[in-house]
Amino acid sequence: MNKQGILIRPYQKSDFKEVMRVFETNVPEFFAESEGEDLIHYLNHEIEDYFILIQENRIIGAGGINYDDDQITARLSWDFLDKEIQHQGAGRLLTEHRIRYVKQNMAIQRLIVRTSQFAEGFYQKLGFKVKERTADYWAQGFDLVFMEYPALR
């Protein structure tokens, strides 16, 4: 996919350092420092479908999809952009790509995201609805906002 000079492709292990660099541009504003270890564990052990955004031969963002054991629920996972390119449409591009990807799997009936209050508005603009929230879930000052995409099917 190519839009705005951005390429989206599947994550490769050789992307690890650059993905971590992009993540670090979001700490502490959007992610708690302690979440870096969680991301490392995810990248090494929990990836199912994970994509990176490349612009001008540089990784500028990443985001994944994981699938629940019920085999009908998909979750958007670990998405973030280089802080320098936020609010320019790349996040929308990545999220819309993942929504289309999930829609191709007819077994999936539900798409959710577990995010923070900092990204809640972004997901609402894309059609996600808040289902519940838990204060200080990720870390002090980082609430869990559980959202669902109602237009999947």
N, C-alpha and C positions, 0 to 999 in steps of 0.2 A: 504494500500500500504506500502511496506517495501523495502527500498533500502538504502544502506549505513547505516543501522541501524536506519533509520528515518521512523517514522509512520506519516501518514497524516490522520487526522480525522476532522469531523465538529466541529466548535467552540461551546463551552458551556459557559453559564454565569459564571460558576465557574472558567473559564480561564482568566477572566478580568484582575486581578492583574498581572498575569504573562505576558499577552500580552502587558500591559502597560509598564512593566519592559523592555521587549524586545524592544519596541518602543523607550524608553528613551535612549537605547544604541546607537541610531541613531541620537540623537539631540546633537549638532546643525549641524553635518556634512551633513546629508542627509535630515533632516526635520527641519523646523523652530520650535522654542520652542512653538510658538502660535498654531501650528498644533495639539498639544496634546489635547486641548479642542475639536477640530474637530473630532479627533479619538474617544474620549469619547462619543460624540454625535452619531457618526456612530455606535459604538458598542451597544449603548442603543436604537437606533431608526431606523437605516437604513440598518442593516444586511439583506441580502437575502440569499446568499450562502457564508459562510466564513469558512476557514479551518486553522488549526494550524499544525505545524510540531513539533513532539516530538522526542527527541533523549535522550536515557538513562533517561527516565522518567522526562524530563525537556522540557518545551516549548522553542523552539529555533527560531520560526518564525511563521508568519501568513499572510494570504492574502485572499481576497474575490473576489466575482463576483456579480455585480449588473446588473439590466436589465432596459433599457430605456423604456419609455412609448410606443414607436413605436412597441414594442414586437418582434423586429427582431435584436436589438442591445444589446450585452453584454459588460460590462466594467470590466476590472480587477481593483480591488479597494484595497487600504490600504494594500499593501504587504511590508513586511520588515523582516529582519533576525537579530538575535543577532549579533552584530558587530564582536564578536569573531569567528563566523563560516562563515562569508562571504567569497566568492571566493573559496568555497569547493564543489560546486555543489548543495547545498540545495535549493538555489533560483531557479535554473533551474528545479529542481525536482518539486517544488511547482507550478511554472508557467506552466510546461508541464502538470501537473495534472489538472490544471484549464482549459487549452486549451482542453484537452480530455473531461473534464466534459461538457464544452460548446458545443463541437461537438456532444455530445449525444442528444442535444435538436435540432431537425431538423428545428424548427421554427426560430432559431437564424441564421441570415445571415451575421452578422458583429460583429467582436470582436475588441474593442479599449482599449487603456490605456491612461490615462492622468497622465503623470509622470513629473519628473524634468530632467534637463540636467545631473544630477548625475547618473541616471539610464538609460538614453537614450541608451548608448552603450550595456548594458545588454539586453535590449529588441530587439535591432537591431540584435544581435547574434542569437536570437530566431526567427527571421523573420519579426518582426514588422517594418513598414515603417513610417517615420516622415511625417505627413500631415500638421502640422503648429506648430508654437511656439509663446509664448507671454512672454516677459521679465518681471521679478519681479511679476509674477502672484500669486504664493503661499505666497511669502514674499520677502523682499529685497534680491536679489541674488539667488532666487529660481524661475527659469523660468518654465512655463508650456510647456511641449512638448507633443503634441497630436499625438498619433501613432495608426496605424491600422495593424491588422494581415491579410494579403491578402490571405493566404492559408486556410481559414476556410472551404470553400466548394469547 
